[in-house]
Amino acid sequence: MVETELPGQGVVFWPVGTGDSTTIVLGDNLVMQVDLRDMKAADEDDAVVAAVIDRLEETLPQPDGKTPYLAVFALTHADKDHCCGFGDLLESSILIGEIWATPRLWRELSEDKPMCEDAQRFQDEVERRVTATLKAIEDGKEPASGDRVRIIGYDEDREMHSYAELPDEYFTFPGDVITKVDGQDVADCLEAFVHAPFKDNCAGDRNDTSLALQVQLKASDGTVGRLLFLGDLAYPIIKMIFENSEAAGNSDRVEWDVLLSPHHCSKKAMYADGEDGEEELKQDLLDQLQAHADADARVISSSRPFRDEDDTGNDPPHLLARDAYESITAYPVLCTGEYPSKEEPRPVVFALEPGLGLELVDVTDLENKSQVLKAAGGGRRLLTALGTTRFPAASFTATGLPHQRGTDAARAGVQQARGDKAEPAVQIGFGDA
């Protein structure tokens, strides 16, 4: 018997070059986005990348029958490769119910640190939501979906900023568990455990203030899928996360089935200077990662394809890191720029299978399932639509997608929204056809 349905829960890692853009399907009508890189049509290596906002706009659930709904957007930190295109997301038809932000951007603004345009747009939107929430509270109401905000982490200069006026329920700190999304109790399908940012790092390097989460997806039969997000953190803080979790009796909160490799498979996750000042492998962290990994755990490198060799000074992804991860897992690292091939990268999709956990969904399987799921709703339709086959831009006119457009329209859209002078040789599209 051929299985014709995908579970209504899972995760999609988008091919966006060296950057992060992850979509988590919590269940029917509930979708979470962690970071965004909706970038130019091609990166410096001419890799094919996904137009994430377009795909979300076409496939997100529409509870009111017309508006694509994203329950929550979480930004790990304000580097451009994690928030590129956020302004376009705001200007799209998508309603973002709730935003999760760290205090770091307020500090950077107060210190006049350089910030990309999309990071500024993100901060402006968070500030707007803080104001809207305070106004709703003053009026004796709950903030509306589209105005909700959650501040994650603590900064010693908190009292200098507007968000300090929010009631305690709008703050979350390391060690806390989030089970409420956009005003809805989702404890039956989601637990997001906050690992970082730590108070001690609030004034440090931006990467060191990354939001770090363990996301547990829970199926109705009790099956749990565990995702570990560590932003752009490096060895010292990742090590601290594991040590603190173990010391506090929270070892289960660093267990993982799928790890989004920190900083796009950077060697800095497990390499650091030794006593002699020379860079060395920190086997202690690899041992901890391995000890808390599922037997079938998978590591994702959200990056361009790996080079043939690492050169001094090269940005990630690093072969040293890939080799280190593959030494502690039974499977090769999955690179979003290489899956299933460098020439035709597609989203890496894991579905939460009852009784099994998070299972990698074969590209061919996704394409077959998409043919029989046109009438399915919620998470089932969404997970399939997000991960299914690529189409040339012109073919969208025959797919029945909401935004029909030909090659000229696609080119114009790319140029206007992303400032690029050329569209990719082959666009990526995720529809039901």
C-alpha positions in Angstrom: 0.0 0.0 0.0 1.4 3.4 -1.0 1.4 6.0 1.8 -0.3 9.1 0.3 -0.1 11.5 3.3 2.6 13.4 5.1 2.2 14.0 8.8 1.0 17.5 9.6 4.3 18.4 11.4 7.8 18.8 10.2 10.6 21.2 9.3 11.9 22.7 6.0 15.5 23.9 5.6 15.6 26.2 2.6 18.5 26.4 0.0 19.5 30.0 0.5 23.2 30.0 0.1 25.3 30.6 3.2 22.6 31.8 5.6 19.7 30.5 7.6 16.0 30.2 6.7 14.0 27.5 8.4 10.2 26.8 8.4 8.7 24.7 11.1 5.2 23.3 10.6 3.8 22.9 14.1 0.4 21.6 13.0 -2.7 22.7 11.1 -2.6 26.5 10.6 0.5 26.9 12.8 3.8 27.6 11.2 7.0 29.1 12.7 9.8 30.8 10.8 13.3 30.9 12.3 15.4 33.5 10.5 15.1 34.5 6.9 17.3 34.9 3.9 15.3 35.9 0.9 18.2 37.0 -1.1 19.3 38.0 -4.6 18.6 35.5 -7.4 22.1 34.0 -7.1 24.9 34.1 -4.6 28.6 34.6 -5.4 29.0 31.0 -6.4 26.0 31.1 -8.7 24.1 28.6 -6.7 20.4 28.3 -7.1 18.5 29.7 -4.1 14.9 29.8 -3.0 12.5 32.7 -3.1 11.3 31.9 0.4 8.8 34.7 0.9 7.1 33.8 -2.4 6.9 30.2 -1.5 5.5 31.0 2.0 2.9 33.4 0.5 1.7 30.7 -1.9 1.6 27.9 0.6 0.9 29.2 4.2 -2.5 28.4 5.7 -5.2 30.9 5.4 -7.5 30.6 8.4 -9.6 33.5 7.3 -9.8 32.2 3.7 -7.6 34.9 2.2 -4.6 35.9 4.4 -1.4 33.7 4.5 -0.7 33.3 8.2 2.7 32.8 9.9 2.1 32.2 13.6 5.6 33.3 14.7 8.8 34.7 13.3 12.0 34.2 15.5 15.2 36.1 14.7 18.3 34.5 16.2 20.4 37.6 15.6 20.6 40.6 13.2 23.3 39.5 10.7 22.2 40.1 7.2 22.3 36.4 6.3 19.7 35.8 8.9 17.3 38.6 8.2 17.7 39.4 4.5 14.3 40.2 3.0 12.5 40.9 6.2 11.3 44.2 4.9 9.8 42.4 1.9 8.1 39.9 4.3 6.5 42.8 6.0 5.3 44.2 2.7 3.9 40.9 1.5 0.3 39.7 2.2 1.6 37.5 5.0 0.3 38.2 8.6 3.0 37.5 11.2 1.1 36.7 14.4 4.0 37.1 16.8 7.6 38.0 16.7 10.4 36.7 19.0 13.2 39.2 19.4 16.3 39.5 21.7 17.3 42.8 23.4 20.5 43.0 21.4 19.1 45.3 18.7 18.1 48.0 21.2 21.7 47.9 22.5 23.1 48.2 19.0 20.9 51.1 18.2 21.9 52.9 21.4 25.6 52.3 20.6 25.2 53.4 17.0 26.5 50.1 15.7 26.2 49.5 11.9 23.0 47.6 11.0 21.7 46.4 7.7 18.4 47.7 6.3 16.5 44.6 7.0 17.7 44.5 10.6 16.5 48.1 11.0 13.1 47.1 9.5 12.9 44.2 12.0 13.7 46.5 14.9 11.2 49.1 13.8 8.5 46.4 13.6 9.4 45.0 17.0 9.2 48.6 18.4 5.8 49.1 16.8 4.6 45.9 18.4 5.9 46.9 21.8 3.9 50.2 21.5 0.8 48.3 20.3 1.0 45.9 23.1 1.4 48.6 25.8 -1.6 50.4 24.2 -3.7 47.2 24.3 -2.8 46.6 27.9 -3.7 50.2 28.8 -7.1 49.7 27.2 -7.6 46.5 29.1 -7.3 44.2 26.1 -5.0 41.5 24.8 -2.7 42.5 21.9 -4.1 41.4 18.5 -2.5 38.8 16.3 -0.1 40.8 14.2 0.9 43.0 17.1 2.2 40.4 19.5 5.9 40.3 20.6 8.0 38.2 22.9 11.4 39.5 24.2 13.9 36.6 24.8 16.9 37.2 27.0 18.1 39.8 29.4 20.3 42.9 28.9 21.8 45.0 31.7 20.7 48.2 30.0 17.1 47.0 29.8 15.7 50.0 31.7 16.9 52.4 29.0 14.5 51.0 26.4 10.8 50.9 25.8 10.4 47.1 26.1 11.2 47.4 29.8 7.6 48.6 30.3 6.1 45.3 29.1 4.7 43.0 31.8 6.7 39.9 32.8 4.6 37.6 30.7 6.1 39.1 27.6 9.7 38.1 28.6 11.4 34.8 28.3 14.8 33.8 29.6 17.3 31.0 29.3 15.9 28.0 31.1 12.3 28.9 30.2 10.0 26.8 28.0 7.7 28.4 25.5 4.4 26.6 24.9 2.2 29.5 23.8 2.4 31.0 20.2 0.4 34.0 19.1 -1.9 33.7 22.0 -2.6 30.0 21.5 -1.6 27.2 23.9 0.4 24.8 21.8 1.8 22.6 24.5 0.3 19.5 22.8 2.5 20.1 19.7 5.4 22.3 20.7 7.9 23.0 23.4 10.6 25.6 22.7 13.3 25.5 25.4 15.4 28.7 25.5 19.2 28.1 26.0 20.6 31.5 25.1 21.3 34.5 24.9 23.1 34.6 28.2 23.1 37.8 30.3 26.9 37.7 30.5 27.2 38.0 26.7 24.8 40.8 26.2 27.5 43.3 25.4 29.7 40.9 23.4 30.0 40.1 19.8 26.7 39.9 17.9 27.1 36.2 17.1 27.6 35.5 20.8 24.1 36.9 21.6 22.3 34.5 19.2 19.0 33.1 20.2 19.5 29.3 20.9 16.6 27.0 21.1 15.7 23.3 21.4 12.4 22.9 19.6 10.4 19.8 20.4 7.6 18.9 18.0 5.1 16.5 19.5 2.8 14.2 17.6 -0.6 13.1 18.9 0.7 9.7 19.8 3.5 11.1 22.0 6.3 10.9 19.4 8.7 13.7 19.8 11.1 15.3 17.2 13.9 17.4 18.6 15.5 20.3 16.7 18.5 22.2 18.0 19.1 25.8 16.8 22.3 27.5 17.9 22.4 30.5 15.7 26.0 31.7 15.0 27.4 30.6 18.4 30.9 29.4 18.7 32.6 26.8 21.0 32.7 28.6 24.3 29.0 29.4 24.5 27.9 26.1 23.0 30.0 24.3 25.6 28.3 26.4 28.3 24.9 25.5 27.0 25.6 21.8 27.4 27.3 22.2 30.8 24.5 24.4 32.2 21.9 22.0 30.9 23.5 19.0 32.5 24.2 20.8 35.8 20.5 21.9 36.0 19.2 18.4 35.3 18.0 19.5 31.8 20.1 17.0 29.8 16.9 16.2 27.8 16.9 19.8 26.6 20.1 19.3 24.6 19.0 16.1 23.0 18.6 16.3 19.3 17.4 14.5 16.2 18.2 17.3 13.8 21.0 19.9 14.4 21.2 23.0 12.4 24.9 23.4 12.5 26.0 26.6 14.1 27.2 29.4 11.9 26.5 27.5 8.6 28.9 24.6 9.5 31.6 26.8 10.8 34.6 25.1 12.5 34.3 27.6 15.3 31.7 25.4 16.8 34.2 22.8 17.8 37.6 24.4 17.1 39.2 27.0 19.4 42.6 28.2 20.5 44.5 25.9 22.9 46.9 26.7 25.6 49.6 27.3 23.1 47.5 29.7 21.2 47.1 27.4 18.2 43.7 26.3 17.0 42.7 22.8 18.1 39.7 20.5 18.0 37.7 20.5 21.2 36.8 16.9 21.4 34.8 17.5 24.7 32.1 19.3 22.8 31.9 16.6 20.1 31.6 14.0 22.8 28.7 16.0 24.4 27.0 16.4 21.0 27.3 12.7 20.4 26.1 11.7 23.8 22.8 13.7 23.3 22.2 12.8 19.7 19.6 10.2 18.6 21.1 7.1 16.9 19.7 8.4 13.5 20.6 12.1 14.2 21.2 14.3 11.2 23.2 17.5 10.8 22.2 20.3 8.4 24.7 22.8 6.9 22.6 25.7 5.7 25.2 26.9 3.2 26.6 27.1 -0.3 28.2 23.8 -1.4 31.4 22.8 0.4 34.7 23.7 -1.3 37.2 21.0 -2.2 39.5 22.2 0.6 39.5 24.7 3.4 41.8 27.6 3.0 43.0 29.9 5.8 40.5 32.8 6.3 37.7 31.1 4.3 34.2 31.7 5.5 32.0 28.7 6.3 31.0 26.1 5.4 34.2 24.3 6.6 35.2 20.8 5.8 36.8 20.5 9.2 33.4 21.0 10.8 31.7 18.6 8.3 34.2 15.9 9.1 33.8 16.5 12.8 30.0 16.1 12.7 30.3 13.1 10.5 32.6 11.5 13.0 29.8 11.4 15.6 26.8 10.6 13.4 25.8 7.7 11.2 24.9 9.8 8.2 26.7 12.5 6.1 26.0 16.1 6.7 23.1 17.4 4.6 24.1 20.7 2.9 21.2 22.8 1.6 23.3 23.9 -1.3 24.0 20.3 -2.4 20.8 18.5 -1.7 20.0 16.5 -3.7 22.6 18.0 -6.0 24.6 21.2 -6.4 23.0 21.8 -9.8 19.4 21.4 -8.5 19.2 22.1 -4.8 15.8 21.7 -3.2 14.5 22.1 0.4 15.6 19.6 3.0 12.4 18.3 4.5 11.9 16.3 7.7 8.4 15.0 8.6 7.4 14.0 12.1 6.3 10.4 11.7 4.2 8.9 14.5 6.1 6.2 16.2 9.4 7.0 14.4 10.3 10.7 14.9 11.7 13.2 12.4 12.3 11.4 9.1 14.1 12.8 6.1 11.5 12.9 3.2 12.9 11.8 -0.1 12.6 14.4 -2.9 10.8 11.9 -5.2 8.5 10.9 -2.4 7.5 14.6 -1.9 6.8 15.0 -5.6 4.6 11.9 -5.7 2.7 12.9 -2.6 2.1 16.4 -4.0 0.0 14.9 -6.8 -2.5 13.5 -4.4 -2.6 16.2 -1.7 -4.1 19.1 -3.7 -7.2 19.0 -1.6 -5.5 18.4 1.8 -5.4 21.3 4.2 -3.2 22.7 7.0 0.1 21.1 7.8 -0.2 18.2 5.4 -0.6 20.4 2.3 1.9 22.9 3.5 4.8 20.5 4.3 4.4 18.9 0.9 4.0 22.2 -1.0 7.0 23.7 0.6 9.3 20.8 -0.2 8.1 19.7 -3.6 9.7 19.9 -7.0 11.4 22.8 -8.8 9.8 24.6 -11.7 11.1 27.1 -14.3 9.6 30.5 -13.7 7.3 30.3 -16.8 5.7 27.1 -15.6 3.9 28.8 -12.8 1.3 29.9 -15.2 0.0 26.3 -15.4 0.2 25.3 -11.7 -2.8 27.1 -10.4 -0.7 28.9 -7.7 -2.2 32.2 -6.4 0.6 34.3 -7.9 0.7 33.4 -11.6 3.5 35.0 -13.4 5.7 34.5 -16.4 9.4 34.9 -16.9 9.2 38.7 -17.4 7.1 39.1 -14.3 9.5 36.9 -12.3 12.5 38.9 -13.4 10.8 42.2 -12.6 9.7 41.0 -9.2 13.3 39.9 -8.4 14.7 43.2 -9.5 12.2 45.3 -7.6 12.2 43.3 -4.3 15.8 42.3 -4.1 17.7 44.8 -6.3 19.2 42.0 -8.4 20.1 42.5 -12.1 19.4 39.0 -13.1 17.1 36.1 -12.1 18.5 32.6 -11.4 19.0 30.4 -14.4 16.3 28.1 -12.9 13.9 29.3 -10.2 12.8 27.1 -7.3 9.0 26.8 -6.9 7.1 24.8 -4.4 3.5 24.2 -5.4 1.0 21.3 -5.5 1.4 20.5 -9.2 
